[in-house]
């Protein structure tokens, strides 16, 4: 165990009870005030603590940001579960839940199709950014400058005849997603599968996850896929409300 890390975490835990002086905090970890001050300065540089006045320290804003992010990531699966299960039961098709984490789109939940033909996707698998409905939904919510940065840095391997293969076309597709409120994968990832996705929003209106319905083309043609959009949007709305989102209408 790292003694310095243990002491620093102990200080953070102590500050959770309220502001403390340097002397009080040094006493908690049983070190000289100069040692406690070095620990506090490191924590302060990362915004885990901040000084209050001349003599006191309190918890910093980084902890609240981390806590909110952790709650959003943890709660979205649980909060969305009922709505996604209903969509899966209603359609009989594969339903995915995905999130955008550290530049990657990850499947964080899956409800299998009731049909004999099933998808080989799995929870924890990365979804290609340029050709999946969930990725389009999640990246479309990024600020414009970030969207352009990500689009310019991505790779665009051609996986099917319909795959988008260059940044300008991809950015135009993301703009369409923003305008209509859902994304399509028209057999862009796999020739025999097409998919439609929609955003799940959190309490601040931000997109915290994407829900999608994926269907083999032999079971449903493209017009049939698009006909699923109202049910998908209703599901995304219900899941968003459970995640703390307040619709305007």
C-alpha positions as CSV (number, residue, x, y, z in Angstrom):
1,X,0.0,0.0,0.0
2,X,1.2,3.5,-0.8
3,X,1.4,5.4,2.4
4,X,1.2,8.8,0.7
5,X,-1.9,7.7,-1.3
6,X,-3.5,6.3,1.8
7,X,-2.9,9.5,3.7
8,X,-4.2,11.6,0.9
9,X,-7.4,9.6,0.6
10,X,-7.8,9.7,4.4
11,X,-7.6,13.5,4.1
12,X,-10.3,13.6,1.4
13,X,-12.5,11.4,3.6
14,X,-12.0,13.7,6.6
15,X,-12.9,16.7,4.5
16,X,-16.2,15.0,3.6
17,X,-17.3,15.8,7.2
18,X,-16.7,19.6,6.7
19,X,-13.9,22.2,6.3
20,X,-10.8,21.5,8.4
21,X,-7.6,23.4,9.3
22,X,-4.2,22.3,8.3
23,X,-3.4,21.4,12.0
24,X,-6.6,19.3,12.3
25,X,-5.8,17.4,9.1
26,X,-2.2,16.8,10.1
27,X,-3.5,15.3,13.3
28,X,-5.9,13.0,11.4
29,X,-3.0,11.3,9.5
30,X,-0.5,11.8,12.3
31,X,2.1,13.7,10.4
32,X,3.9,17.1,10.6
33,X,2.0,20.0,9.2
34,X,4.6,20.4,6.4
35,X,3.9,16.8,5.2
36,X,0.1,17.4,5.4
37,X,0.6,20.6,3.4
38,X,2.5,18.8,0.6
39,X,-0.4,16.3,0.4
40,X,-3.0,19.0,0.4
41,X,-1.2,21.0,-2.3
42,X,-1.1,17.9,-4.6
43,X,-4.8,17.3,-4.0
44,X,-5.5,21.0,-4.6
45,X,-3.6,21.0,-7.9
46,X,-6.1,18.3,-9.1
47,X,-9.1,20.1,-7.6
48,X,-9.8,17.4,-5.1
49,X,-9.5,19.9,-2.3
50,X,-9.5,23.7,-2.2
51,X,-8.6,26.3,0.4
52,X,-11.4,28.2,2.1
53,X,-10.1,31.4,3.5
54,X,-6.6,31.5,5.0
55,X,-6.7,28.5,7.4
56,X,-9.3,26.0,6.2
57,X,-9.6,23.4,3.5
58,X,-12.7,21.8,2.0
59,X,-13.6,19.3,-0.8
60,X,-12.9,20.5,-4.3
61,X,-15.0,20.6,-7.4
62,X,-13.3,17.6,-9.1
63,X,-14.9,15.2,-6.6
64,X,-18.4,16.4,-7.4
65,X,-17.7,16.1,-11.1
66,X,-16.4,12.6,-10.8
67,X,-19.3,11.6,-8.5
68,X,-21.8,12.9,-11.0
69,X,-20.1,11.2,-13.9
70,X,-19.9,7.9,-12.0
71,X,-23.6,8.1,-11.0
72,X,-24.6,8.8,-14.6
73,X,-22.6,5.9,-16.0
74,X,-23.8,3.5,-13.2
75,X,-27.5,4.6,-13.3
76,X,-28.1,4.7,-17.0
77,X,-28.2,0.9,-17.3
78,X,-30.4,0.4,-14.3
79,X,-32.6,3.4,-15.1
80,X,-33.1,2.4,-18.7
81,X,-33.6,-1.3,-18.1
82,X,-37.4,-1.3,-17.9
83,X,-37.9,0.7,-21.1
84,X,-35.4,-1.3,-23.0
85,X,-36.9,-4.6,-21.9
86,X,-40.3,-3.4,-23.1
87,X,-38.9,-2.4,-26.5
88,X,-37.2,-5.8,-26.8
89,X,-40.5,-7.5,-25.9
90,X,-42.5,-5.3,-28.3
91,X,-40.3,-5.7,-31.3
92,X,-38.6,-9.1,-30.7
93,X,-35.4,-7.6,-32.1
94,X,-32.0,-7.0,-30.5
95,X,-31.8,-3.9,-28.4
96,X,-28.4,-2.3,-27.5
97,X,-27.4,0.3,-25.0
98,X,-24.1,2.1,-25.6
99,X,-22.1,4.9,-24.1
100,X,-19.2,7.1,-25.3
101,X,-16.1,6.6,-23.1
102,X,-12.6,8.0,-23.6
103,X,-13.1,8.3,-27.4
104,X,-14.7,4.9,-27.8
105,X,-18.3,3.7,-28.1
106,X,-18.9,0.7,-25.8
107,X,-21.9,-1.6,-25.6
108,X,-23.0,-1.5,-22.0
109,X,-26.1,-3.6,-22.2
110,X,-27.9,-5.9,-24.6
111,X,-31.3,-7.6,-24.9
112,X,-31.2,-10.5,-27.3
113,X,-33.6,-11.0,-30.2
114,X,-36.4,-13.6,-29.7
115,X,-35.8,-14.7,-33.3
116,X,-33.5,-17.6,-34.1
117,X,-31.1,-15.3,-36.0
118,X,-29.2,-13.3,-33.4
119,X,-26.3,-10.8,-33.4
120,X,-22.8,-11.6,-32.2
121,X,-22.4,-8.4,-30.3
122,X,-21.7,-8.4,-26.6
123,X,-21.5,-6.1,-23.6
124,X,-18.1,-4.5,-23.4
125,X,-17.5,-4.7,-27.1
126,X,-16.5,-1.5,-29.0
127,X,-18.8,-0.2,-31.7
128,X,-17.1,1.3,-34.8
129,X,-17.5,5.0,-34.8
130,X,-18.1,5.6,-38.5
131,X,-20.8,3.0,-39.3
132,X,-23.0,2.2,-36.3
133,X,-26.2,4.0,-35.3
134,X,-25.3,4.2,-31.6
135,X,-22.0,5.8,-32.4
136,X,-23.6,8.4,-34.7
137,X,-26.1,9.3,-31.9
138,X,-23.4,9.7,-29.3
139,X,-21.0,11.7,-31.5
140,X,-23.7,13.9,-32.9
141,X,-24.2,15.3,-29.4
142,X,-20.6,16.5,-29.2
143,X,-19.9,20.3,-29.6
144,X,-19.2,21.1,-33.3
145,X,-15.5,21.7,-32.8
146,X,-15.1,18.4,-31.0
147,X,-17.2,16.6,-33.7
148,X,-14.8,17.9,-36.4
149,X,-11.8,17.0,-34.4
150,X,-13.1,13.4,-33.8
151,X,-14.2,13.0,-37.5
152,X,-10.7,14.1,-38.7
153,X,-8.9,11.7,-36.4
154,X,-11.1,8.6,-37.2
155,X,-10.4,5.8,-39.5
156,X,-13.0,4.9,-42.1
157,X,-12.5,1.3,-43.2
158,X,-15.0,0.3,-45.9
159,X,-17.0,-2.6,-44.3
160,X,-19.9,-2.7,-46.8
161,X,-20.9,-0.9,-50.0
162,X,-22.9,1.6,-47.8
163,X,-20.1,2.5,-45.3
164,X,-19.2,6.2,-44.9
165,X,-15.5,6.5,-45.8
166,X,-14.5,10.1,-45.3
167,X,-14.9,12.9,-42.7
168,X,-17.0,15.4,-44.7
169,X,-19.7,12.8,-45.4
170,X,-19.6,11.6,-41.8
171,X,-20.0,15.2,-40.4
172,X,-23.0,15.7,-42.7
173,X,-24.5,12.4,-41.4
174,X,-24.1,13.6,-37.8
175,X,-25.8,16.8,-38.7
176,X,-28.8,14.8,-40.1
177,X,-28.8,12.8,-36.8
178,X,-29.0,16.1,-34.8
179,X,-31.9,17.4,-37.0
180,X,-34.1,14.3,-37.0
181,X,-33.3,13.0,-33.5
182,X,-32.3,9.5,-34.4
183,X,-29.6,7.7,-36.4
184,X,-29.6,5.0,-39.1
185,X,-27.1,2.3,-39.9
186,X,-28.3,1.3,-43.4
187,X,-26.3,-1.9,-43.6
188,X,-23.1,0.2,-43.2
189,X,-21.5,-2.1,-40.6
190,X,-22.7,-5.5,-41.8
191,X,-24.4,-6.2,-45.1
192,X,-27.1,-8.3,-43.6
193,X,-28.0,-6.1,-40.6
194,X,-29.5,-2.6,-40.3
195,X,-30.1,-0.6,-37.3
196,X,-31.8,2.5,-35.9
197,X,-30.6,4.4,-32.7
198,X,-31.8,7.2,-30.5
199,X,-30.3,9.3,-27.6
200,X,-31.0,8.8,-23.9
201,X,-30.6,12.1,-22.1
202,X,-29.6,12.9,-18.5
203,X,-30.7,15.6,-16.1
204,X,-28.9,18.4,-17.9
205,X,-30.2,17.4,-21.3
206,X,-26.9,15.8,-22.3
207,X,-26.8,12.5,-24.2
208,X,-25.7,9.9,-21.6
209,X,-26.3,6.8,-23.8
210,X,-27.7,5.6,-27.0
211,X,-30.4,2.9,-27.5
212,X,-30.7,1.0,-30.7
213,X,-32.7,-1.7,-32.4
214,X,-30.8,-4.0,-34.7
215,X,-32.6,-6.3,-37.2
216,X,-31.4,-8.8,-39.9
217,X,-32.6,-7.6,-43.3
218,X,-34.2,-11.0,-44.0
219,X,-36.6,-10.4,-41.1
220,X,-37.4,-6.7,-41.8
221,X,-36.8,-4.4,-44.8
222,X,-35.5,-0.9,-44.5
223,X,-39.0,0.6,-44.6
224,X,-40.0,-1.7,-41.8
225,X,-36.9,-0.6,-39.8
226,X,-37.8,3.1,-40.2
227,X,-41.3,2.2,-39.0
228,X,-39.8,1.2,-35.7
229,X,-38.6,4.8,-35.1
230,X,-41.7,6.0,-33.1
231,X,-41.4,3.1,-30.7
232,X,-37.6,3.6,-30.4
233,X,-38.1,7.3,-29.6
234,X,-40.8,6.6,-27.1
235,X,-38.4,4.2,-25.4
236,X,-35.6,6.7,-25.4
237,X,-37.9,9.3,-23.9
238,X,-39.0,6.9,-21.2
239,X,-35.4,6.0,-20.4
240,X,-34.4,9.6,-20.4
241,X,-37.1,10.5,-17.9
242,X,-35.8,7.7,-15.6
243,X,-32.3,9.2,-16.0
244,X,-33.6,12.6,-14.7
245,X,-34.4,14.3,-18.0
246,X,-37.4,16.7,-18.0
247,X,-38.9,17.0,-21.5
248,X,-40.0,20.4,-22.5
249,X,-43.4,19.3,-24.0
